Amino acid sequence: MRQDAKPLDTTAAEAYEKFLVPTLNGPQAIEAVDIASPRPGERVLDVACGTGVAVRLALPRVAPGGSVSGLDFDPAMIAVARSIVRSSNDVALEWHCASALEMPFESSMFDIALCLQGLQFLPDCTVGLAEMRRVMKPGGRLVAIVWNGLEHCKGQNAIVQALKRRNLDAAPMLKALSMGDAGKLQKHARDAGFREVSVRAASTSALFPSARHFVEALAAGGPASRHALSKVPEDQRAAFHNEISSALRQYEHNGGIAIPLGYLVLTAHP
């Protein structure tokens, strides 16, 4: 007798949307969409779309007659995105749960490809970028954003050091920052066949009520960080939070905390 499939657990994806989109990913999505500058009638693809923050920003800009497609490997992210992103009748909206290394699209379909904090998680970055180039129209625009190195992301750095002091595996945290080398990122894009490749460093500050809120947000909704933070023993969590708060005290501002974050912006054409 066949058993019913388990309900999809969207808890982490919902936490990502609630805590990390407004503070970390939303501002980057605004910047990326502004750089790509979608126009009415164009077709936009958001690779590793998460809960669809870039999708919802691009939708009104391709109206009328355009389309936006969001693709993510995580079915929970796609489920949450479907539940919160709506499109009008004059713009087509599609969601795809699939690998970025083998996308379910014909070649030369999209005017714009976006990838925000996704390249570092691909099993093969060059292959993923080559697949993005395949589905883009000649003369299209690629905009991708990744975190810069650990030293440029002060909050993540404080967490990594606190994990290491407890001999806990910080690899999931470090994976999120593994593409923070401009030369390496350029090489991936060129090896994938892109031209006019440009990478620039940028920085911002993420605002949280406190350092504890920052850690708890990553623990609840961070695609990589929540796995590392879940290993902190319950009886050590108070001390862990105190360590992070102490390390980030210099960034306290207006009753909260403004945590410096560095990132890289890749632009290229197929």
C-alpha positions as a printed Julia matrix, in Angstrom:
270×3 Matrix{Float64}:
  0.0    0.0     0.0
  1.43   3.35   -1.02
  1.99   5.85    1.76
  1.16   9.51    1.28
  4.13  11.77    0.69
  5.23  13.88    3.66
  4.1   17.5     3.58
  6.78  19.88    2.33
  8.55  21.6     5.23
  8.78  25.3     4.34
  9.84  26.5     7.8
 13.38  27.51    6.8
 12.24  29.11    3.55
  9.63  31.14    5.43
 12.29  32.27    7.92
 14.58  33.2     5.04
 11.82  35.39    3.58
 10.95  36.95    6.95
 14.4   37.62    8.37
 17.0   37.61    5.59
 15.24  39.08    2.55
 14.62  42.46    4.23
 18.12  42.69    5.71
 20.59  40.86    3.45
 19.15  39.76    0.13
 16.49  42.34   -0.61
 18.85  45.32   -0.94
 21.14  43.29   -3.23
 18.18  42.28   -5.37
 17.23  45.94   -5.81
 20.79  46.74   -6.92
 21.0   43.77   -9.31
 17.67  44.53  -10.98
 18.63  48.18  -11.33
 21.91  47.19  -13.0
 20.19  44.75  -15.35
 17.56  47.39  -16.14
 14.73  45.2   -17.45
 12.58  46.81  -20.13
  8.97  46.23  -21.2
  8.6   43.03  -23.19
 11.88  41.47  -22.05
 12.33  38.0   -20.58
 14.12  37.71  -17.24
 15.5   34.58  -15.54
 16.39  34.54  -11.83
 18.66  31.57  -11.07
 18.7   30.4    -7.43
 15.68  32.65   -6.95
 14.95  31.67   -3.36
 11.61  33.12   -2.31
 11.51  35.36   -5.37
 12.65  38.78   -4.2
 14.33  39.63   -7.53
 11.41  38.13   -9.43
  8.92  40.44   -7.76
 11.14  43.45   -8.46
 11.55  42.57  -12.14
  7.88  41.84  -12.86
  6.58  45.42  -13.11
  9.58  46.5   -15.16
  8.96  44.06  -18.02
  5.28  44.98  -18.32
  3.6   44.9   -20.68
  4.36  41.75  -22.61
  7.42  40.49  -20.75
  8.04  37.42  -18.63
  9.95  36.48  -15.49
 11.04  32.95  -14.57
 12.34  31.92  -11.17
 14.43  28.76  -10.82
 15.64  27.14   -7.61
 16.75  23.65   -6.62
 14.91  23.86   -3.26
 11.21  22.97   -3.56
 10.47  24.73   -0.26
 11.83  28.02   -1.62
  9.74  27.64   -4.77
  6.63  26.85   -2.7
  7.04  29.99   -0.59
  7.79  32.08   -3.68
  4.62  30.83   -5.36
  2.59  31.77   -2.29
  3.76  35.4    -2.1
  4.61  36.55   -5.63
  1.77  37.5    -7.92
  1.81  38.68  -11.52
 -0.59  40.8   -13.5
 -2.24  39.64  -16.71
  0.25  41.49  -18.92
  3.38  39.71  -17.59
  4.03  35.96  -17.64
  5.38  34.41  -14.43
  6.84  30.91  -14.18
  8.49  28.91  -11.39
 10.83  25.98  -11.96
 12.28  23.61   -9.36
 15.39  22.4   -11.16
 19.17  22.37  -11.17
 21.01  25.43  -12.47
 23.4   23.01  -14.19
 20.64  21.58  -16.37
 17.89  24.14  -16.79
 14.59  23.23  -18.46
 14.77  25.99  -21.07
 15.52  26.2   -24.76
 18.63  28.08  -25.86
 18.59  31.86  -26.39
 15.37  32.5   -24.46
 16.21  35.26  -21.98
 17.32  38.88  -22.27
 18.52  38.97  -18.65
 19.86  36.38  -16.22
 20.2   37.17  -12.51
 21.91  35.05   -9.88
 22.05  36.46   -6.35
 24.13  34.58   -3.79
 23.83  31.37   -5.77
 27.05  30.81   -7.71
 29.0   29.71   -4.64
 26.55  26.86   -4.01
 26.62  25.36   -7.5
 28.42  21.99   -7.77
 30.37  23.49  -10.7
 30.28  27.27  -11.07
 31.67  27.33  -14.61
 29.15  24.75  -15.8
 26.34  26.7   -14.17
 27.44  29.94  -15.8
 27.76  28.2   -19.17
 24.19  26.97  -18.78
 23.05  30.52  -18.03
 24.86  31.72  -21.15
 23.18  28.99  -23.2
 19.68  30.14  -22.31
 20.45  33.84  -22.83
 19.9   35.73  -26.06
 22.91  37.21  -27.88
 23.51  40.63  -26.39
 21.76  39.71  -23.14
 22.81  40.89  -19.68
 24.05  38.77  -16.79
 24.17  40.21  -13.27
 25.37  38.01  -10.4
 26.21  38.91   -6.8
 28.23  36.87   -4.3
 29.61  37.61   -0.86
 33.19  38.84   -0.73
 35.8   37.1     1.43
 35.28  36.38    5.12
 37.29  39.41    6.22
 34.81  41.67    4.43
 31.72  40.17    6.12
 32.16  41.03    9.79
 29.11  39.26   11.16
 29.8   35.98    9.4
 33.45  36.24   10.43
 32.49  36.6    14.1
 30.26  33.53   13.86
 32.92  31.45   12.09
 35.51  32.29   14.74
 33.09  31.41   17.56
 32.32  28.07   15.88
 36.0   27.29   15.47
 36.72  28.06   19.11
 34.24  25.31   19.95
 35.73  22.9    17.4
 32.48  22.98   15.45
 32.41  22.61   11.68
 32.26  26.07   10.09
 32.39  24.71    6.52
 28.72  25.52    5.73
 29.31  29.14    6.73
 32.52  29.31    4.72
 30.82  27.83    1.65
 28.6   30.89    1.45
 31.71  33.07    1.16
 33.76  30.77   -1.05
 33.41  32.86   -4.22
 34.89  36.02   -2.73
 37.79  36.35   -5.18
 37.28  38.77   -8.08
 39.87  37.09  -10.29
 38.4   33.65   -9.68
 34.9   34.9   -10.43
 36.03  36.55  -13.66
 37.75  33.35  -14.75
 34.62  31.28  -14.16
 32.59  33.67  -16.32
 35.15  33.79  -19.12
 35.62  30.02  -19.09
 31.84  29.75  -19.43
 32.02  31.79  -22.64
 30.88  35.19  -21.4
 32.43  38.36  -22.8
 32.82  41.88  -21.47
 33.17  40.36  -18.02
 33.46  42.85  -15.17
 33.67  42.28  -11.41
 33.61  45.1    -8.87
 33.73  45.07   -5.09
 31.01  46.82   -3.1
 29.99  47.08    0.53
 26.97  47.84    2.62
 25.68  47.46    6.17
 22.91  45.1     7.24
 20.71  46.48    9.98
 19.49  44.22   12.78
 18.01  44.98   16.2
 20.99  43.27   17.82
 23.83  40.84   17.19
 21.66  38.12   18.72
 18.92  38.83   16.17
 21.52  38.53   13.41
 22.64  35.09   14.61
 19.09  33.89   15.14
 18.07  35.07   11.67
 20.89  33.05   10.09
 20.12  30.07   12.31
 16.48  30.1    11.24
 16.67  30.92    7.55
 20.24  30.91    6.27
 20.49  28.27    3.51
 24.01  27.34    4.65
 24.52  28.96    8.05
 21.58  27.28    9.79
 23.27  23.9     9.42
 26.45  25.15   11.1
 24.64  27.02   13.85
 22.44  24.04   14.67
 25.57  22.28   15.97
 26.05  24.74   18.84
 25.05  22.79   21.99
 22.02  24.14   23.82
 24.0   24.72   27.03
 26.56  26.82   25.12
 24.21  29.06   23.17
 24.03  31.89   25.69
 27.82  32.12   25.8
 27.95  31.83   22.0
 25.58  34.78   21.59
 27.57  36.8    24.12
 30.76  36.2    22.15
 29.17  37.39   18.91
 27.69  40.44   20.63
 31.09  41.34   22.05
 32.83  40.9    18.69
 30.26  43.11   16.93
 29.79  45.75   19.63
 31.78  48.28   17.62
 29.04  48.24   14.98
 26.19  49.17   17.33
 24.23  52.09   15.9
 21.01  53.89   16.86
 19.85  51.2    19.25
 20.6   48.38   16.83
 23.58  47.08   14.9
 24.84  47.9    11.41
 26.97  44.94   10.33
 29.45  45.61    7.47
 29.08  43.29    4.49
 31.25  43.08    1.39
 30.12  41.6    -1.89
 31.17  41.25   -5.51
 29.06  42.26   -8.51
 29.6   40.36  -11.75
 28.26  41.71  -15.04
 28.79  40.07  -18.43
 27.28  39.43  -21.86
 26.86  36.09  -23.67
